[in-house]
């Protein structure tokens, strides 16, 4: 470490302390030539995205794990491998674009489940039931109700068998205005 005062390349560490956040190390240094004292901070710098798990462990982001979870959710559903890969890439891009190297596992799950909700509602329910670790059938039913409510709100009523259009009579027979 070069001395910021005289530029000499020989400094010694006088004191070392862990930062308040536990992720940095604070070092007091002294130049061996001019005795100038200064402080440096060391922080880990990861070139790859890191994921903080629920239990506090930090591990590298593994796109293979995310892909495997999504593939399990879309198994036997009309979703192809290219769509799965696109979803995984989109999640990874969004995580990397957040400007932080450490993201929570819950954020990874939320981003993936949001994309699955738009892609395939059955795959979404499968994924979120594992990601949210449903422990009670009521939790599963509550989430299923939310999906069904969203689907009903987005539909124009055509999914409702009781809905009628201008061309349908209340008794279910078709009327053709061109014959009138």
KEVONU-696807 format. One record per residue: x negated, y, z negated of N, C-alpha, C in turn; residue number from 1; residue in three letters; chain. Coordinates in steps of 0.05 Angstrom, whole numbers, plus 5000, padded with zeros to 4 digits. Layout:
// residues N
[[X,Y,Z],[X,Y,Z],[X,Y,Z],NUM,ALA,A]
...
// end
This chain:
// residues 180
[[4983,4977,5000],[5000,5000,5000],[4982,5025,5000],1,UNK,A]
[[4986,5042,5019],[4971,5067,5021],[4981,5087,5001],2,UNK,A]
[[4962,5102,4989],[4969,5124,4970],[4982,5146,4986],3,UNK,A]
[[5006,5156,4977],[5019,5178,4991],[5005,5205,4988],4,UNK,A]
[[4987,5206,4968],[4973,5231,4963],[4947,5234,4979],5,UNK,A]
[[4930,5213,4977],[4904,5215,4991],[4901,5196,5015],6,UNK,A]
[[4919,5177,5018],[4919,5159,5040],[4901,5135,5036],7,UNK,A]
[[4888,5132,5013],[4871,5109,5007],[4888,5084,5007],8,UNK,A]
[[4876,5062,5018],[4892,5037,5021],[4890,5018,4997],9,UNK,A]
[[4877,5027,4975],[4875,5010,4952],[4891,5021,4929],10,UNK,A]
[[4913,5009,4922],[4929,5017,4899],[4934,4992,4882],11,UNK,A]
[[4939,4997,4856],[4945,4974,4839],[4972,4978,4826],12,UNK,A]
[[4985,4956,4818],[5011,4957,4806],[5007,4961,4776],13,UNK,A]
[[5019,4982,4765],[5017,4988,4736],[5040,4976,4721],14,UNK,A]
[[5064,4976,4733],[5088,4966,4719],[5108,4955,4740],15,UNK,A]
[[5122,4934,4733],[5142,4922,4750],[5167,4918,4734],16,UNK,A]
[[5190,4926,4746],[5216,4922,4733],[5236,4915,4754],17,UNK,A]
[[5256,4899,4746],[5278,4893,4763],[5298,4916,4764],18,UNK,A]
[[5308,4922,4787],[5327,4944,4790],[5353,4938,4776],19,UNK,A]
[[5369,4958,4771],[5395,4954,4757],[5413,4935,4772],20,UNK,A]
[[5412,4935,4799],[5429,4918,4814],[5420,4889,4816],21,UNK,A]
[[5396,4884,4806],[5385,4857,4806],[5374,4848,4833],22,UNK,A]
[[5378,4864,4853],[5369,4857,4880],[5344,4872,4889],23,UNK,A]
[[5335,4891,4872],[5311,4906,4879],[5290,4903,4857],24,UNK,A]
[[5265,4908,4864],[5243,4908,4845],[5230,4936,4847],25,UNK,A]
[[5227,4948,4823],[5215,4975,4821],[5186,4971,4812],26,UNK,A]
[[5167,4982,4827],[5139,4980,4819],[5127,5008,4816],27,UNK,A]
[[5112,5012,4794],[5096,5037,4790],[5068,5029,4800],28,UNK,A]
[[5057,5046,4817],[5031,5040,4828],[5012,5064,4822],29,UNK,A]
[[4986,5057,4823],[4966,5078,4818],[4944,5075,4839],30,UNK,A]
[[4937,5097,4851],[4915,5097,4871],[4888,5093,4857],31,UNK,A]
[[4872,5076,4867],[4846,5070,4855],[4826,5092,4860],32,UNK,A]
[[4830,5109,4880],[4812,5130,4886],[4819,5156,4870],33,UNK,A]
[[4844,5166,4873],[4851,5192,4862],[4869,5190,4837],34,UNK,A]
[[4876,5166,4829],[4893,5160,4805],[4921,5171,4807],35,UNK,A]
[[4930,5178,4831],[4957,5187,4835],[4976,5163,4830],36,UNK,A]
[[4998,5169,4815],[5018,5148,4809],[5043,5153,4825],37,UNK,A]
[[5055,5131,4835],[5080,5134,4851],[5096,5108,4847],38,UNK,A]
[[5121,5109,4855],[5139,5087,4852],[5147,5076,4879],39,UNK,A]
[[5148,5049,4881],[5159,5036,4905],[5182,5018,4897],40,UNK,A]
[[5199,5013,4916],[5222,4995,4912],[5220,4973,4933],41,UNK,A]
[[5225,4949,4924],[5226,4926,4943],[5254,4914,4943],42,UNK,A]
[[5264,4910,4967],[5290,4898,4971],[5287,4875,4990],43,UNK,A]
[[5301,4854,4987],[5299,4833,5007],[5312,4842,5033],44,UNK,A]
[[5300,4835,5055],[5311,4842,5081],[5314,4817,5096],45,UNK,A]
[[5339,4810,5102],[5345,4786,5117],[5350,4793,5146],46,UNK,A]
[[5338,4778,5163],[5343,4783,5191],[5370,4772,5200],47,UNK,A]
[[5380,4753,5184],[5406,4741,5191],[5426,4750,5170],48,UNK,A]
[[5451,4747,5178],[5473,4753,5161],[5474,4734,5138],49,UNK,A]
[[5480,4743,5114],[5482,4727,5090],[5511,4726,5080],50,UNK,A]
[[5519,4704,5068],[5546,4701,5058],[5545,4696,5028],51,UNK,A]
[[5560,4712,5013],[5561,4709,4984],[5586,4691,4979],52,UNK,A]
[[5581,4668,4967],[5602,4649,4962],[5617,4656,4937],53,UNK,A]
[[5640,4643,4932],[5656,4649,4909],[5642,4645,4883],54,UNK,A]
[[5623,4626,4882],[5609,4621,4857],[5584,4639,4854],55,UNK,A]
[[5580,4658,4872],[5558,4677,4870],[5533,4669,4886],56,UNK,A]
[[5532,4645,4896],[5509,4637,4912],[5509,4653,4938],57,UNK,A]
[[5485,4658,4949],[5482,4671,4975],[5468,4652,4993],58,UNK,A]
[[5479,4648,5017],[5467,4630,5037],[5470,4643,5064],59,UNK,A]
[[5453,4635,5083],[5455,4646,5110],[5482,4640,5123],60,UNK,A]
[[5492,4659,5139],[5516,4655,5154],[5511,4632,5173],61,UNK,A]
[[5530,4613,5173],[5527,4590,5190],[5551,4589,5209],62,UNK,A]
[[5546,4597,5234],[5568,4598,5253],[5579,4570,5259],63,UNK,A]
[[5562,4550,5255],[5571,4522,5259],[5592,4514,5238],64,UNK,A]
[[5589,4524,5213],[5609,4519,5193],[5636,4532,5200],65,UNK,A]
[[5634,4557,5208],[5658,4571,5216],[5672,4557,5240],66,UNK,A]
[[5656,4550,5260],[5667,4537,5283],[5680,4510,5275],67,UNK,A]
[[5667,4495,5258],[5678,4469,5249],[5705,4474,5235],68,UNK,A]
[[5707,4494,5218],[5732,4500,5205],[5754,4508,5224],69,UNK,A]
[[5747,4524,5244],[5767,4532,5264],[5775,4508,5281],70,UNK,A]
[[5755,4492,5289],[5761,4468,5305],[5780,4449,5290],71,UNK,A]
[[5776,4446,5264],[5794,4429,5249],[5822,4440,5249],72,UNK,A]
[[5824,4466,5247],[5851,4479,5246],[5865,4477,5273],73,UNK,A]
[[5850,4478,5295],[5863,4477,5322],[5865,4449,5333],74,UNK,A]
[[5856,4429,5317],[5857,4401,5327],[5885,4393,5336],75,UNK,A]
[[5886,4382,5360],[5912,4373,5372],[5931,4396,5377],76,UNK,A]
[[5920,4420,5380],[5935,4444,5387],[5926,4453,5415],77,UNK,A]
[[5942,4468,5429],[5935,4477,5456],[5915,4500,5456],78,UNK,A]
[[5892,4495,5443],[5871,4516,5442],[5845,4503,5452],79,UNK,A]
[[5833,4515,5472],[5809,4502,5484],[5783,4511,5470],80,UNK,A]
[[5762,4497,5476],[5736,4502,5463],[5725,4530,5468],81,UNK,A]
[[5730,4541,5492],[5721,4568,5499],[5735,4589,5481],82,UNK,A]
[[5760,4584,5475],[5775,4603,5458],[5764,4602,5430],83,UNK,A]
[[5758,4578,5420],[5746,4575,5393],[5720,4589,5392],84,UNK,A]
[[5703,4585,5412],[5677,4598,5413],[5680,4629,5414],85,UNK,A]
[[5699,4638,5429],[5704,4667,5430],[5713,4678,5403],86,UNK,A]
[[5730,4663,5389],[5739,4671,5362],[5715,4673,5343],87,UNK,A]
[[5698,4653,5343],[5675,4652,5326],[5656,4675,5332],88,UNK,A]
[[5651,4680,5357],[5634,4703,5366],[5646,4730,5357],89,UNK,A]
[[5672,4733,5359],[5685,4758,5351],[5682,4762,5321],90,UNK,A]
[[5686,4741,5305],[5682,4743,5276],[5654,4751,5269],91,UNK,A]
[[5635,4737,5281],[5606,4742,5276],[5599,4771,5284],92,UNK,A]
[[5609,4780,5307],[5604,4808,5316],[5615,4828,5296],93,UNK,A]
[[5639,4823,5287],[5651,4842,5268],[5636,4843,5242],94,UNK,A]
[[5627,4819,5232],[5612,4818,5207],[5585,4833,5211],95,UNK,A]
[[5572,4829,5233],[5546,4842,5238],[5549,4872,5241],96,UNK,A]
[[5572,4881,5251],[5577,4909,5255],[5584,4924,5230],97,UNK,A]
[[5587,4911,5208],[5594,4924,5183],[5571,4939,5170],98,UNK,A]
[[5547,4935,5180],[5525,4950,5169],[5513,4939,5143],99,UNK,A]
[[5521,4916,5135],[5511,4903,5111],[5502,4876,5118],100,UNK,A]
[[5482,4866,5105],[5471,4840,5111],[5485,4818,5094],101,UNK,A]
[[5498,4826,5073],[5512,4806,5056],[5542,4812,5057],102,UNK,A]
[[5557,4791,5064],[5586,4793,5066],[5598,4771,5048],103,UNK,A]
[[5622,4775,5039],[5634,4755,5022],[5646,4733,5039],104,UNK,A]
[[5647,4709,5028],[5659,4687,5043],[5689,4692,5047],105,UNK,A]
[[5701,4707,5029],[5730,4713,5033],[5734,4731,5057],106,UNK,A]
[[5715,4749,5062],[5718,4766,5086],[5715,4749,5111],107,UNK,A]
[[5697,4731,5112],[5694,4713,5135],[5721,4698,5139],108,UNK,A]
[[5732,4687,5118],[5758,4673,5120],[5780,4691,5130],109,UNK,A]
[[5781,4716,5119],[5802,4734,5127],[5801,4741,5157],110,UNK,A]
[[5776,4747,5167],[5773,4754,5195],[5781,4731,5213],111,UNK,A]
[[5772,4707,5206],[5779,4683,5222],[5809,4678,5221],112,UNK,A]
[[5821,4679,5197],[5850,4673,5196],[5866,4694,5210],113,UNK,A]
[[5858,4720,5209],[5873,4740,5224],[5873,4734,5254],114,UNK,A]
[[5851,4725,5265],[5849,4718,5293],[5865,4693,5299],115,UNK,A]
[[5865,4674,5281],[5880,4649,5285],[5910,4655,5284],116,UNK,A]
[[5918,4674,5267],[5947,4681,5265],[5957,4690,5292],117,UNK,A]
[[5942,4706,5307],[5950,4715,5333],[5948,4693,5355],118,UNK,A]
[[5930,4674,5350],[5924,4653,5370],[5944,4630,5369],119,UNK,A]
[[5948,4619,5345],[5965,4595,5342],[5975,4594,5312],120,UNK,A]
[[6000,4596,5308],[6010,4598,5280],[6006,4572,5264],121,UNK,A]
[[6007,4549,5278],[6002,4523,5264],[5973,4522,5255],122,UNK,A]
[[5955,4529,5273],[5926,4529,5267],[5921,4549,5244],123,UNK,A]
[[5934,4572,5245],[5931,4591,5224],[5939,4580,5197],124,UNK,A]
[[5962,4566,5195],[5971,4555,5170],[5951,4534,5161],125,UNK,A]
[[5941,4517,5179],[5921,4497,5171],[5897,4510,5160],126,UNK,A]
[[5886,4530,5174],[5862,4543,5165],[5865,4557,5138],127,UNK,A]
[[5887,4573,5136],[5890,4589,5112],[5896,4571,5087],128,UNK,A]
[[5908,4548,5092],[5914,4530,5069],[5888,4519,5057],129,UNK,A]
[[5867,4516,5074],[5841,4507,5064],[5826,4531,5053],130,UNK,A]
[[5825,4553,5068],[5810,4577,5061],[5820,4588,5035],131,UNK,A]
[[5846,4589,5031],[5858,4600,5007],[5859,4579,4985],132,UNK,A]
[[5853,4554,4991],[5853,4531,4972],[5880,4529,4958],133,UNK,A]
[[5901,4527,4974],[5927,4524,4963],[5927,4500,4944],134,UNK,A]
[[5938,4504,4920],[5938,4483,4900],[5967,4475,4893],135,UNK,A]
[[5986,4489,4906],[6014,4484,4899],[6030,4485,4925],136,UNK,A]
[[6048,4467,4930],[6065,4468,4954],[6080,4495,4957],137,UNK,A]
[[6085,4508,4935],[6099,4534,4937],[6082,4555,4951],138,UNK,A]
[[6055,4554,4947],[6037,4573,4960],[6038,4568,4990],139,UNK,A]
[[6039,4543,4998],[6040,4535,5026],[6067,4545,5038],140,UNK,A]
[[6088,4541,5024],[6115,4550,5034],[6116,4580,5036],141,UNK,A]
[[6105,4594,5016],[6105,4624,5017],[6090,4634,5042],142,UNK,A]
[[6067,4622,5048],[6052,4630,5072],[6067,4623,5097],143,UNK,A]
[[6079,4600,5098],[6095,4592,5121],[6118,4611,5125],144,UNK,A]
[[6132,4619,5103],[6153,4638,5106],[6144,4665,5117],145,UNK,A]
[[6120,4674,5109],[6109,4699,5120],[6104,4696,5150],146,UNK,A]
[[6094,4674,5158],[6089,4669,5187],[6115,4669,5202],147,UNK,A]
[[6134,4655,5192],[6160,4654,5205],[6174,4681,5206],148,UNK,A]
[[6172,4697,5184],[6183,4724,5184],[6170,4741,5205],149,UNK,A]
[[6143,4740,5206],[6128,4756,5226],[6136,4748,5254],150,UNK,A]
[[6139,4722,5259],[6147,4712,5285],[6174,4722,5293],151,UNK,A]
[[6193,4722,5274],[6220,4730,5279],[6221,4760,5285],152,UNK,A]
[[6205,4776,5269],[6204,4805,5274],[6193,4812,5301],153,UNK,A]
[[6173,4797,5310],[6161,4802,5336],[6178,4793,5360],154,UNK,A]
[[6195,4774,5355],[6211,4764,5377],[6233,4783,5384],155,UNK,A]
[[6244,4781,5408],[6266,4798,5416],[6293,4785,5411],156,UNK,A]
[[6292,4764,5395],[6317,4750,5390],[6321,4726,5407],157,UNK,A]
[[6304,4722,5427],[6307,4699,5445],[6301,4672,5431],158,UNK,A]
[[6286,4673,5409],[6281,4649,5393],[6304,4641,5376],159,UNK,A]
[[6324,4660,5373],[6347,4655,5356],[6369,4642,5373],160,UNK,A]
[[6376,4617,5366],[6396,4603,5382],[6423,4616,5381],161,UNK,A]
[[6428,4632,5360],[6454,4645,5357],[6456,4672,5372],162,UNK,A]
[[6433,4681,5383],[6432,4706,5397],[6446,4703,5424],163,UNK,A]
[[6460,4724,5433],[6472,4724,5459],[6461,4746,5476],164,UNK,A]
[[6461,4743,5501],[6452,4764,5520],[6476,4775,5534],165,UNK,A]
[[6472,4795,5550],[6495,4807,5564],[6508,4787,5583],166,UNK,A]
[[6492,4767,5593],[6502,4748,5612],[6516,4724,5599],167,UNK,A]
[[6515,4722,5573],[6527,4699,5559],[6552,4708,5544],168,UNK,A]
[[6572,4691,5546],[6596,4697,5531],[6593,4685,5503],169,UNK,A]
[[6609,4694,5484],[6606,4684,5457],[6610,4654,5454],170,UNK,A]
[[6624,4641,5473],[6628,4612,5471],[6606,4596,5484],171,UNK,A]
[[6585,4610,5494],[6562,4597,5505],[6563,4592,5534],172,UNK,A]
[[6584,4599,5548],[6586,4595,5576],[6574,4619,5591],173,UNK,A]
[[6563,4614,5613],[6549,4635,5629],[6570,4649,5646],174,UNK,A]
[[6569,4676,5646],[6586,4691,5663],[6569,4705,5684],175,UNK,A]
[[6578,4705,5708],[6563,4717,5730],[6578,4741,5740],176,UNK,A]
[[6567,4765,5736],[6581,4789,5744],[6583,4792,5774],177,UNK,A]
[[6567,4778,5790],[6567,4780,5819],[6593,4768,5830],178,UNK,A]
[[6606,4750,5816],[6630,4738,5826],[6655,4755,5822],179,UNK,A]
[[6652,4776,5806],[6675,4793,5800],[6682,4811,5822],180,UNK,A]
// end
